[in-house]
């Protein structure tokens, strides 16, 4: 079997359900979990399947606002907890794939470094 840089369809489905990909795909996993668009992908994978299932509430007879309110009462907390647990989940997935879990905070650290460098440049001293 040749080393691939992208998962096959079956590997991708397994990855979505928590399986680990081969080490040859670590760069793909890193881009998926901490690269551009990682937050949107995470939320879509977490909320969209649940939301599609909740659309069954639209089959309840009565005014449309009742099933819509029921969907909202479930989707809002679901999205809230998905966002709250996002970094924990991403750290766990990085660790499962043999990557550094601290990569999750890499963008924030780069931003903090830029702010510090800007401060030092402007004021000629360090914090």
N, C-alpha and C positions, 0 to 999 in steps of 0.2 A: 504494500500500500504506500503510495507516495505521500509526502508531507504536503498538506494543503494550508493555505493561509486564510481561507474562508470555509466556514462549515457547510456541509451538504444540507439539503432540506431536512433529512431525518436527524442529523446532528443538531441543527438549529432548533427543531421542535424539542429535542431532548434538553438542549440548553435552556429553552424557555421554561421547562419544567424542573430545572435545577441540576441537570447532569453536568459533568465536567467535560470540557473539550480537551483534545490532545495538546501537549505542550507546543506543537508547531503553530497553534492558533492563538498564542498568548497575545500577540500584537493586536489581533482582531478583538479579543476579549477586552483588552485595555481600552481600545477605541470605543467599544460598545459601552463600557461602564464609566469611563471618565472623559471620553472625547467630546467633541462638539455634538450637541443634541442628546447627550446621555440622559438628562433629566426628562426631556420630552418622551424619549423611548421608554424609560422606566414607567412613567405615569400612564402612557398608552397601554403598555403591557399589563399593568396592574388594574387600571380602572375600566378600560374598554370591555374586556370580557364580562366583567360584573355588570356593567351598564347594559350590555346587550341582553343579558339574562333578565335584568330588571325591566326591560321593555315589555316583558310578559304582563306586567301590571296594566298595560294599556288595554288588555283584554277584559278587564273588570268593567262591568256595565255601570253606567252613571255618568255624571259630568266629567269632562276631561281633566279638570283641575284636581280631582281626587287621585287618580293614578299618577299624575305628574307630581303631586305633593308627596305621595308615597315614595316615588323614585328619588326625589330630592332629599327626603329624610334619610335615605340609605346611601346615596352617592356622596353627599357632602361629608359625612364622617369618614366614609371610605377614602375619599381623596385626602382628607386631613391626616388620617393615620398613615396613608401611603407616603405622603410628603414627610411626615415626622420620622418615619422609619427608613427613609430612602438611603441615607448615608450608612446606616447599620447594615442594610441589605447589600449595598454595593461593596462595602469593606469585606463582608463575608464572602461574596462571590469572587473578589480579587484574591483573597486568601486561598479559597478553594482551588483556584487556577495557578497558584504558586507565584502570585504577584504581590507587591508591597501594598498592604491595605491603606497606607498613608497617601497613596496616589489620589484618594478621594479628595483630600484637602490641598492638592497641588496647586490648583488654580487660585484658591484663596491665599496661599503662601506666596505665590508669584505677585499677586496684587499687593499684599502687605510689604513685600520687598520693594516694589516700585514706589509705594508711598514713602517708605523709609529712605530710599535713595533720593527721592524728590525733596524730602525734608532736609537731608544732609546737604544736598546741592544748594538749596535755598539759604540755609542757616549756617552752613560751614561747620556743623558739629553733629555728633551722633546723639541718638536718644538716650 
